[in-house]
Each structure stands twice: as structure tokens, then as C-alpha cells.
Amino acid sequence: MSDELDASRAPLLDHLVELRRRLLYSAGALVLAFAISLYFARPILTLLVRPLRAAGQLVLINTDVYGGFMVQVKVAFFTAVMVSFPVTANQVWRFVAPGLYRQERRALLPFLLATPILFTMGAALAYFFVIPPALHFLFSFQGDLGGVTQRAFPDVSSYLKVVMQFLFGFGFAFLMPVLLMLLERAGIVTREQLVGLRRYAIVANFAVAALLTPPDPWSMMMLALPLVVLYEFALIGIRLTERSRAREAARALVES
């Protein structure tokens, strides 16, 4: 096994050259995705404002002369980050993998594959089930105030900021199982410690949900409850990987 790792070692200069190449590939993927996303920025923005229309709000305003253009640039950039993420993750994997044992590469590859899937699941949950009722709640405070009508005319930039906060917040929150399993794999925590911290993790999940969502109970519950379930899935996944490692260790002992 040590021979396998020694064979993958390279001088520092070679590592720097390889790192530069991986960074260029990642930057190229981001720039290409940004150019394509900028071309389709208006249809993407149209898709993002559908929850606003479903909430009965049909007006978005710009407070700056260049606001419309900058909004489309922001939409294109956020879209490019999400679209190019698998390429970036792949480049990170290609840079790190040669320094790992074969067993470690097999163990970490599922985490790499699960990351974009979990992120997409979190963003989809936010878009379809959280943002619309949250907007209904936030716009429910409009109405008559003793002869004065209170109306909301949201700025397109502020609305986009809220939507991106939801999408990225839910997306990254759904990566918690990957993070916990990587921490366990690195020996930083154990399954027994995570089980013992379950009650504190539940409180922490609700605290994170309260920070990432507007001050309405529906949005908080829609993030906190999946986080609690994902924590349990992480414990199950760690248990399964422990059994797999135990079988591999027993097989290697028999073979030796």
C-alpha cells in the first residue's frame, strides 16, 4: 500500500503546475457557464419570479438606472456557479485523488457524486415548497391602514437576493450528511459521538433554519425537519461504511 502511495508522489513544482491546470479548468468552466447563462438570463429570471407571481405580486421595480442589467449579470453568475459546480468538484477530485490510497478513493467517490445531487434536492425543495408560502406570508401584511393602503413594491435586486439566499442556503444545508461522513472518515468524530450529540444537533438544525429562512414558522420547519432527517441518514450511512470497512479489514487479515 505504501508503494502505491509513493508511486503517486510528485515534486512540489509538479503539484503546483497540476493545481494551476485544475484551477484553469474550473475557471474556464465558470466563464463558459457564465457566458451561456448571461444569454439566457432573462428566461432564468422569469423562472425565478414565478413564486412572486404565485404570491399575487405582479410588480418588480428597479431603483437604479443600470439595475436591470446588473440583475441579469447576477442571475447569470449565480446560475454559472451552480452549473459549473460539478466540473469544479471533479477538478478538485482529480487533484486530490493521486495522493490517496485505492481504498480511500473508492470511499470518497460516492461523496463526490452525492454532493451535486443533495445540493439540487435542497434548492428544489426551497423553490417549489418553501419560497411560495414564505412570500405569501411576507406579503400578507399589506392592506388598509385606516384609509391608507400599504402596498409592497419589491426591488428586483432585493428579491433576487432573497431567492438566492433560499436556494443556496437549502442547497448547502442538504450537504450536511456528506460533511458528517467525511468528518467521520477523517477520524475527527465517531458515530458514537454523533449519536450522543443527536439532541444538540436537533437544536442546532432549528437554529440554522431560523437563520437561513424568513421569520415565518413554515419556512423554518421546511428546512429544520429535512436537516433532522438528513442527520439520521448520515448516521445510517456511517454505520454502513463502518461495517464495510470491518469486512474489508477481516478479508485483508485472512488474505495476509
C-alpha positions in Angstrom: 0.0 0.0 0.0 2.9 2.4 0.8 4.4 1.6 -2.6 1.1 2.6 -4.2 1.2 6.0 -2.4 4.9 6.5 -3.1 4.4 5.9 -6.8 1.8 8.7 -6.9 4.1 11.3 -5.2 5.4 14.2 -7.3 7.8 17.1 -6.7 6.3 20.3 -5.3 6.7 22.1 -8.6 4.7 19.4 -10.4 1.9 19.7 -7.7 1.8 23.5 -8.3 1.6 23.0 -12.1 -1.2 20.5 -11.6 -3.0 22.8 -9.2 -2.7 25.6 -11.8 -4.1 23.4 -14.5 -7.1 22.3 -12.4 -7.8 25.9 -11.4 -7.7 27.0 -15.0 -10.2 24.2 -16.0 -12.5 25.3 -13.2 -12.3 28.9 -14.1 -12.8 28.1 -17.8 -16.0 26.1 -16.9 -17.2 29.0 -14.8 -16.6 31.6 -17.6 -18.2 29.4 -20.2 -21.2 28.7 -18.0 -21.5 32.4 -17.2 -21.5 33.4 -20.9 -24.2 30.9 -21.7 -26.2 31.8 -18.6 -25.9 35.5 -19.5 -27.5 34.8 -22.9 -30.4 33.0 -21.1 -30.5 35.4 -18.1 -34.0 36.8 -18.9 -35.7 33.3 -19.2 -33.9 32.3 -16.0 -35.1 35.4 -14.2 -38.6 34.7 -15.5 -38.4 31.3 -13.9 -37.1 32.8 -10.6 -40.0 35.3 -10.3 -42.7 32.7 -10.8 -43.1 32.2 -7.0 -43.5 36.0 -6.7 -46.3 35.9 -9.3 -47.9 33.0 -7.5 -47.9 35.1 -4.3 -50.0 37.7 -6.2 -47.2 40.3 -6.6 -47.1 41.4 -10.2 -44.7 44.4 -10.0 -40.9 44.5 -9.6 -39.1 47.8 -9.6 -35.5 48.9 -10.3 -34.1 51.7 -8.1 -31.0 52.2 -10.3 -30.6 53.1 -14.0 -28.4 50.1 -14.5 -30.3 47.9 -12.2 -31.9 45.7 -14.9 -28.5 44.9 -16.4 -26.9 44.2 -13.1 -29.7 41.9 -12.1 -29.2 39.8 -15.2 -25.4 39.7 -14.5 -26.1 38.4 -11.0 -28.6 35.8 -12.3 -26.0 34.6 -14.8 -23.3 34.5 -12.2 -25.3 32.5 -9.7 -26.5 30.1 -12.4 -22.9 29.7 -13.6 -21.8 28.8 -10.1 -24.4 26.1 -9.8 -24.0 24.7 -13.3 -20.2 24.6 -13.2 -20.1 23.1 -9.6 -19.8 19.5 -10.8 -16.8 20.4 -13.0 -15.1 22.2 -10.2 -15.7 19.3 -7.8 -14.4 16.9 -10.5 -11.2 19.0 -10.8 -10.7 19.0 -7.0 -11.1 15.2 -7.1 -8.6 14.8 -9.9 -6.1 16.9 -8.0 -6.6 15.1 -4.6 -7.1 11.5 -5.8 -3.5 10.7 -6.8 -2.4 11.2 -3.2 -5.0 8.8 -1.8 -4.9 5.0 -1.4 -7.1 3.0 -3.7 -9.5 2.2 -0.8 -9.7 5.9 0.1 -10.5 6.8 -3.5 -13.3 4.2 -3.6 -14.6 5.5 -0.2 -14.6 9.2 -1.2 -16.0 8.9 -4.7 -19.6 8.3 -3.5 -19.4 11.6 -1.5 -18.3 13.4 -4.6 -21.2 12.0 -6.6 -23.7 12.7 -3.8 -22.8 16.4 -3.4 -24.5 17.9 -6.5 -27.5 15.6 -6.1 -28.1 16.7 -2.5 -27.5 20.4 -3.4 -30.0 20.1 -6.2 -32.5 18.5 -3.9 -32.2 21.2 -1.3 -32.5 24.0 -3.9 -35.6 22.3 -5.5 -37.2 22.0 -2.1 -36.7 25.7 -1.5 -38.0 26.7 -4.9 -41.1 24.5 -5.0 -42.2 24.2 -1.4 -40.7 27.0 0.7 -40.3 30.2 -1.3 -44.0 30.5 -2.4 -45.6 30.1 1.1 -42.8 32.3 2.5 -43.7 35.1 0.0 -47.4 34.7 0.8 -46.6 35.2 4.5 -44.3 38.2 3.9 -46.8 39.9 1.6 -49.8 39.2 3.9 -49.0 42.4 5.9 -50.3 44.6 3.0 -53.7 46.2 3.2 -55.7 49.1 4.6 -54.2 51.1 7.4 -57.1 53.4 8.4 -57.6 54.9 5.0 -54.0 54.4 3.8 -53.2 51.4 1.6 -50.0 49.6 2.3 -48.6 48.1 -0.8 -45.3 46.3 -1.4 -43.2 47.1 -4.5 -40.2 44.9 -4.1 -36.9 45.8 -5.8 -35.8 43.2 -8.2 -32.3 43.1 -6.6 -33.6 42.6 -3.1 -36.0 39.9 -4.4 -33.2 38.1 -6.2 -31.1 38.3 -3.0 -33.8 36.6 -1.0 -34.3 33.9 -3.6 -30.6 33.1 -3.8 -30.4 33.0 -0.1 -33.1 30.4 -0.1 -31.6 28.3 -2.9 -28.0 28.3 -1.7 -29.0 28.1 1.9 -31.1 25.0 1.4 -28.6 23.6 -1.1 -25.6 23.8 1.2 -27.7 22.7 4.2 -28.5 19.5 2.4 -24.8 18.7 2.2 -24.7 18.0 5.9 -24.6 14.2 5.6 -21.6 14.4 3.2 -19.8 16.7 5.7 -20.6 14.4 8.7 -19.5 11.3 6.9 -16.2 13.0 5.7 -15.5 14.1 9.3 -16.1 10.5 10.5 -13.9 9.1 7.7 -11.1 11.5 8.7 -11.3 10.4 12.3 -12.4 13.7 13.6 -15.7 12.4 15.0 -17.1 8.9 15.6 -20.6 7.6 15.1 -21.0 7.1 18.9 -20.2 10.8 19.4 -22.7 11.9 16.7 -25.4 9.7 18.3 -24.6 11.2 21.7 -24.9 14.7 20.2 -28.2 14.0 18.5 -30.4 16.2 20.8 -27.9 19.1 20.4 -27.9 18.6 16.6 -31.7 18.9 16.5 -31.5 22.2 18.3 -28.6 23.3 16.1 -30.6 22.4 13.0 -33.6 24.5 14.1 -31.2 27.4 14.8 -29.6 27.1 11.4 -33.1 27.0 9.8 -34.1 30.1 11.7 -31.0 32.0 10.4 -31.4 30.9 6.8 -35.2 31.5 6.4 -37.6 34.4 6.9 -39.3 34.8 10.3 -42.2 32.5 9.5 -42.7 29.1 11.0 -43.4 27.3 7.7 -40.0 28.1 6.1 -38.2 27.2 9.3 -39.9 23.9 9.7 -39.4 23.1 6.0 -35.6 23.4 6.4 -35.3 22.1 10.0 -37.2 18.9 9.6 -35.2 17.7 6.5 -32.0 18.6 8.3 -33.0 16.3 11.2 -33.8 13.5 8.8 -30.6 14.0 6.9 -28.7 13.8 10.2 -30.2 10.4 10.8 -29.4 9.3 7.3 -25.8 10.4 7.9 -25.7 8.1 11.0 -27.1 5.2 8.9 -24.5 5.9 6.2 -21.7 6.0 8.7 -22.9 2.7 10.2 -22.9 1.0 6.8 -19.4 2.3 5.9 -18.2 1.0 9.3 -19.5 -2.5 8.5 -17.9 -2.3 5.1 -14.5 -1.3 6.5 -14.7 -4.1 9.1 -15.4 -6.7 6.4 -12.5 -5.3 4.2 -10.2 -5.4 7.3 -11.2 -9.0 8.1 -10.7 -10.0 4.5 -7.3 -8.4 4.3 -6.3 -10.2 7.6 -7.4 -13.6 6.2 -5.5 -13.0 3.0 -2.4 -12.0 4.8 
